[in-house]
Amino acid sequence: MRSLRILLLFLFLLLLIILPYIFAFTTQGEDHVFSGFLVNPLDGNSYLAKMMEGYQGRWLFTLPYSQNPGSGEYIFLFYLFLGHLARVTGLSLIATFHITRVLSVVFLFLVLYQFLRDYFDEEKEKIGLTLMIVILGSGLGWLLTPLGIKTSDLWVAEAFPLLASFQNPHFPLGLGLMILTILQFFRKQNKFSLFFIFICGAALAIILPFGAVVVGSVLLVQQVWVWIRKKEIHPFKLLILALATLPLVVYQYLAVATSPELAIWNSQNLTPSPPIWDFLISFSPAMVLAGLSITKKFQVRNSELFTTLITWLILGAIIIYLPIGIQRRFMVGYYIPVSILACTFLLSFPKRKTRILGISALLALTSLTIIIVFMAGFSAILNKNPLIFLTKPEYEAVQWLKLNSKSDALILADSRMGMFLPGLTNSRVIYGHPFETLNAMGKKQTVEDFFNCQYDLDEGSNYLSDNGVNYIFASNVNLRECYSQILNDADIFFHAGDSSNFVEIYRLR
C-alpha cells in the first residue's frame, strides 16, 4: 500500500509538470502560437538558442543575443548536446527540451527515493511522507503575495525540486546528480563506486557547475567534521570527486574570464542573493524545523547522510551570502536538506498521529506557494501573455526567417521579439537578453529608440549600417512612416497579417 502511495506521488508529480504545458499547447487557438515556456521565458528562450547552436552542428558556445558573438568556448555543453540530439532524432528543439525535462524529473524522483531509503533504512512510512514534502513543499511566500512582494520561493527555481522540474531539464537533472553523488560517496568503496563518483561528478560539473561546487564543499566540510570527531575519513573518494569536478569547473571559469565577449556577459550576469528576511520566509517553516533537528539527538540509522544534510544546511546558508556577484547560484538544491531535516524532526515524535499531523501541517503551509505559481501560469495561458505566446503573423514571419535567412544573420527586432528569434531562427539580434547581449542596457535603449522613431533619417541610416543589420523584424510597427527613405531602398521580404496585427520583414541591401 505504501509503495502504491509513492507511485501515486510520482504520477501526480508528472501530471503537475506536464499538464500545464499541454493546456497551453491545446488552447493556443487560431491567432496565437505557444512558445513552449511557462516559467521564466527569458531564460527558456536562451536555452533554446543554445540548443539551436548545437542543432547547427556546433560545440563551441557563442553569444546569439549579440552582434559580436565571440569565437566560442566549450561551455553550456548540455544544451549544445540537446541541439545535436534534436538534429539526429528529427525532433523539434522544443520537443527535445521538454522530453529531456520530463526524463530528468523521473531521474530526480528516483534518486531522491533511493536517498531516503538509505537515510531512513527502508522505513516506508517515513520515506513516503518525507518524499512528499521534498517534492511538493516550498516556503511561506504566499503570505506576502497580497502585498505584491515576490519572495524567492516563487521564482528561484533551482532551489526547489518542484519549481526546478517545472522550468527546464538541467535543474532537475543537476539536482539528481547532486544527491546521487552524495549517496554514492557513502556507499561501500570499490572500483565501481569510485568510477561512479567520477562520472557523477564530471556530469554535474558540466550540467550544473554550481551544484558541483556545493556538493564538493559540503562533502569536504563533512569529512573534516567526521575526522575531528572520529578520526575517520574517505580521502580517496574526495580525491576522485575533486579530479572529476575541479578541472571542468576551473576550465569554465577561465573560459569565461579570458574571453573578451564572455567576460562582458559575466560582468552583467549578477545574481545576488535575496535579503535575509526573504531567505527565511522562502524556506520556512521547514527551515525552523530543520534548525531544531540540530539540537535534538536522533536515532538516525545513516549518520553519515544525516551529518551531510546538517553540513549542507549550515554551510549552504553561509556560502549563499558570500560577497560575490553570483551568490544566489549557491541556493541550488537548498530546499532538499532543509525539507529532509524538517521531516526528520517531525517524524521523531513517538506518536504516529502527531507525526502525521505535523507533516500534514507542513505540507499545507508550504504548498500554497506552489499553487500560486501554477495559478500564475494558467493565468498567463488564458490571457495569452505576449512573453509566452507569439501571434500568428509573428510565428509565420519566424518560420520564413528560419527557412530563408542565412545562418548568423543579424536581425534588428524589438526587445520582446529579440528574446524569441535566436532560438527559433539561428539568427543573431542586436538586443534580446539582459545578460547575453553585450552592453545590454545601451543596446536595449538603441533598439527601443529605433522602433519608437527617435532617430532622424541620417541617424537611422547610420545606425543600421554601423551595426551591420541584415534584416529588420517589425511587429505591429509601421516603420515606413518614420524611415521612409531608408526603407524605400530595402526589400519587404515578408508580410503577414492585417492592418491591426501584422509583421513585416525588411532585408537591407
C-alpha positions, 0 to 999 in steps of 0.5 A: 500500500505504501509503495502504491502511495509513492507511485501515486506521488510520482504520477501526480508529480508528472501530471503537475509538470506536464499538464500545464504545458499541454493546456497551453499547447491545446488552447493556443487557438487560431491567432496565437502560437505557444512558445513552449515556456511557462516559467521564466521565458527569458531564460527558456528562450536562451536555452533554446538558442543554445540548443539551436547552436548545437542543432547547427552542428556546433560545440563551441558556445557563442553569444546569439543575443549579440552582434559580436558573438565571440569565437566560442568556448566549450561551455553550456555543453548540455544544451549544445548536446540537446541541439545535436540530439534534436538534429539526429532524432528529427525532433523539434528543439522544443520537443527535445527540451521538454522530453529531456525535462520530463526524463530528468524529473523521473531521474530526480524522483528516483534518486531522491527515493533511493536517498531516503531509503538509505537515510531512513533504512527502508522505513516506508512510512517515513520515506513516503511522507518525507518524499512528499514534502521534498517534492511538493513543499516550498516556503511561506511566500504566499503570505506576502503575495497580497502585498505584491512582494515576490519572495524567492520561493516563487521564482528561484527555481533551482532551489526547489525540486518542484519549481526546478522540474517545472522550468527546464531539464538541467535543474532537475537533472543537476539536482539528481546528480547532486544527491546521487553523488552524495549517496554514492560517496557513502556507499561501500568503496570499490572500483565501481563506486569510485568510477561512479563518483567520477562520472557523477561528478564530471556530469554535474560539473558540466550540467550544473557547475554550481551544484558541483561546487556545493556538493564538493564543499559540503562533502569536504566540510563533512569529512573534516567534521567526521575526522575531528570527531572520529578520526575517520575519513574517505580521502580517496573518494574526495580525491576522485570527486575533486579530479572529476569536478575541479578541472571542468569547473576551473576550465569554465571559469577561465573560459569565461574570464579570458574571453573578451565577449564572455567576460562582458556577459559575466560582468552583467550576469549578477545574481545576488542573493535575496535579503535575509528576511526573504531567505527565511520566509522562502524556506520556512517553516521547514527551515525552523524545523530543520534548525531544531533537528540540530539540537535534538539527538536522533536515532538516525540509522545513516549518520553519515547522510544525516551529518551531510544534510546538517553540513549542507544546511549550515554551510549552504546558508553561509556560502549563499551570502558570500560577497560575490556577484553570483551568490544566489547560484549557491541556493541550488538544491537548498530546499532538499536538506532543509525539507529532509531535516524538517521531516526528520524532526517531525517524524521523531515524535513517538506518536504516529498521529502527531507525526502525521499531523505535523507533516500534514501541517507542513505540507499545507503551509508550504504548498500554497506557494506552489499553487500560486505559481501554477495559478500564475501560469494558467493565468498567463495561458488564458490571457495569452501573455505576449512573453509566452505566446507569439501571434500568428503573423509573428510565428509565420514571419519566424518560420520564413526567417528560419527557412530563408535567412542565412545562418548568423544573420543579424536581425534588428527586432524589438526587445520582446521579439529579440528574446524569441528569434535566436532560438527559433531562427539561428539568427543573431539580434542586436538586443534580446537578453539582459545578460547575453547581449553585450552592453545590454542596457545601451543596446536595449535603449538603441533598439527601443529608440529605433522602433519608437522613431527617435532617430532622424533619417541620417541617424537611422541610416547610420545606425543600421549600417554601423551595426551591420543589420541584415534584416529588420523584424517589425511587429505591429510597427509601421516603420515606413512612416518614420524611415521612409527613405531608408526603407524605400531602398530595402526589400519587404521580404515578408508580410503577414497579417492585417492592418491591426496585427501584422509583421513585416520583414525588411532585408537591407541591401 
